[in-house]
C-alpha cells in the first residue's frame, strides 16, 4: 500500500475508532456503580425498577448488568408505565409476567397495583431504581419512584436511586405547584410542573420533606453521576438518548412536551401525536394556522417562533381529516421562557377561536385530567376568564418561591 494512503488510513481509523469508543462526558449512576464493583449491592437480594432507558453508556441494559454481576442476586423486576421493555402504550395497564431474557418475575407498578406489595418484596433486601425521566411532574415515573420508596420504608428495606441527567437541564424551574385536592399519580408531589432536579435529588427531597405516606422515611442511597452540571442539556452529556416513551423519541422532544402536553389532557386540539412531530405542533380542523402563528409571533417571546402548518395525522387519529395550525420552532433554548409559551398557546386558542373553546368542548373527565396535570384549577379558570398572561405568570411565580428555597437543600450538583 502506498505510504501516504496507509498513513491516511491509520489516521481515519484512529479518529473514527476513538469517536465511536469514546466515553461520554457524563457517567450515570449505573456506570458509577459498576466502576465501584457494585459495592452497596454485594450479598444482597435485589429488586430492580427499570425500563428500556436503564442502560449503561454503551447501551447495555441495567437488567443484564445486575443479572450478570458477581455477588448480587437479582430476584425480581418491577415495571412502570410502558412496560419493562417499553412495548406498551401510555396509560395501558400492565399485568405481572416473567421476563423472557432472564426468567425473572416482572411485577407491574402500572395496573391494579402501583406500589410494591409486601408479597412482592418478601425476598428482597434492597430496591434499585434506574429510569431516565424527563424533568416534568406529570410524567409518571417519579410517582412510581415515590410509591416504591414508600414500600421500602414500610418493609424496612433499602432504596437506591441510580441517578441520571434531567434532559431539560437542572436550571429550568417553571410552572404551577400542586394543590392538595389535585394531588394524583400525575401530580404526586409539591413541586412545579418543571422542577429542575434529577431523580436522585427529587428522591432526597421526598425523603427530607417527609412526603411519603404518614411522614415515613426510607433508607435512601443515591449513586450520583460523574461529570454532570446543572446547566447541561442532554445533548451536552455525550450520552445516547433512549426514548423514554413512544412519543418522546428524541431528547429535544422533552422540551416540546412541556409546551403542548397539556393539550393532550383536554383532547380538543392536537399537539402532533399521530403525526411525525409529537408535541411540536398545535392543530385542529377549526384552527386558522396563519392567524395563530401571527398572534403568537406578535408576542415576541424570546427563543421561539411559530410557523403555519397543515397536516393529516396517520395514526391514533386515522379519520383522514386535515389539521391546520402551527409548528413550534425553538431558536434559543437557553433563553426560553417555557411556562410563558405554554400559557400563551392555551390563551391564544381560547381568545382566537371562542366558538371552538378548548375548555367548553372538553368532557368533564378531561377537564379534571387537565387540572390534575397542571396541579390546580386556577390556571384554567384564569384562562377562561381571559386574565392577561402576565398576571397568570406572576401568580405562578409567587407559588414557586417557597419551593426554590426548599429545593436548594437537596441538590447534588453544581
Residue, then its C-alpha position, 0 to 999 in steps of 0.5 A: x500500500x502506498x505510504x501516504x494512503x496507509x498513513x491516511x488510513x491509520x489516521x481515519x481509523x484512529x479518529x473514527x475508532x476513538x469517536x465511536x469508543x469514546x466515553x461520554x462526558x457524563x457517567x450515570x449512576x449505573x456506570x458509577x456503580x459498576x466502576x465501584x464493583x457494585x459495592x452497596x449491592x454485594x450479598x444482597x437480594x435485589x429488586x430492580x425498577x427499570x425500563x428500556x432507558x436503564x442502560x449503561x453508556x454503551x447501551x447495555x441494559x441495567x437488567x443484564x448488568x445486575x443479572x450478570x454481576x458477581x455477588x448480587x442476586x437479582x430476584x425480581x423486576x418491577x415495571x412502570x408505565x410502558x412496560x419493562x421493555x417499553x412495548x406498551x402504550x401510555x396509560x395501558x395497564x400492565x399485568x405481572x409476567x416473567x421476563x423472557x431474557x432472564x426468567x425473572x418475575x416482572x411485577x407491574x407498578x402500572x395496573x391494579x397495583x402501583x406500589x410494591x406489595x409486601x408479597x412482592x418484596x418478601x425476598x428482597x433486601x434492597x430496591x434499585x431504581x434506574x429510569x431516565x425521566x424527563x424533568x416534568x411532574x406529570x410524567x409518571x415515573x417519579x410517582x412510581x419512584x415515590x410509591x416504591x420508596x414508600x414500600x421500602x420504608x414500610x418493609x424496612x428495606x433499602x432504596x437506591x436511586x441510580x441517578x441520571x441527567x434531567x434532559x431539560x437541564x437542572x436550571x429550568x424551574x417553571x410552572x404551577x405547584x400542586x394543590x392538595x385536592x389535585x394531588x394524583x399519580x400525575x401530580x404526586x408531589x409539591x413541586x412545579x410542573x418543571x422542577x429542575x432536579x434529577x431523580x436522585x435529588x427529587x428522591x432526597x427531597x421526598x425523603x427530607x420533606x417527609x412526603x411519603x405516606x404518614x411522614x415515613x422515611x426510607x433508607x435512601x442511597x443515591x449513586x450520583x453521576x460523574x461529570x454532570x452540571x446543572x446547566x447541561x442539556x442532554x445533548x451536552x452529556x455525550x450520552x445516547x438518548x433512549x426514548x423514554x416513551x413512544x412519543x418522546x423519541x428524541x431528547x429535544x422532544x422533552x422540551x416540546x412536551x412541556x409546551x403542548x402536553x397539556x393539550x393532550x389532557x383536554x383532547x380538543x386540539x392536537x399537539x402532533x401525536x399521530x403525526x411525525x412531530x409529537x408535541x411540536x405542533x398545535x392543530x385542529x380542523x377549526x384552527x386558522x394556522x396563519x392567524x395563530x402563528x401571527x398572534x403568537x409571533x406578535x408576542x415576541x417571546x424570546x427563543x421561539x417562533x411559530x410557523x403555519x402548518x397543515x397536516x393529516x395525522x396517520x395514526x391514533x387519529x386515522x379519520x383522514x381529516x386535515x389539521x391546520x395550525x402551527x409548528x413550534x420552532x425553538x431558536x434559543x433554548x437557553x433563553x426560553x421562557x417555557x411556562x410563558x409559551x405554554x400559557x400563551x398557546x392555551x390563551x391564544x386558542x381560547x381568545x382566537x377561536x371562542x366558538x371552538x373553546x378548548x375548555x367548553x368542548x372538553x368532557x368533564x373527565x378531561x377537564x379534571x385530567x387537565x387540572x390534575x396535570x397542571x396541579x390546580x384549577x386556577x390556571x384554567x379558570x384564569x384562562x377562561x376568564x381571559x386574565x392577561x398572561x402576565x398576571x397568570x405568570x406572576x401568580x405562578x411565580x409567587x407559588x414557586x418561591x417557597x419551593x426554590x428555597x426548599x429545593x436548594x437543600x437537596x441538590x447534588x450538583x453544581 
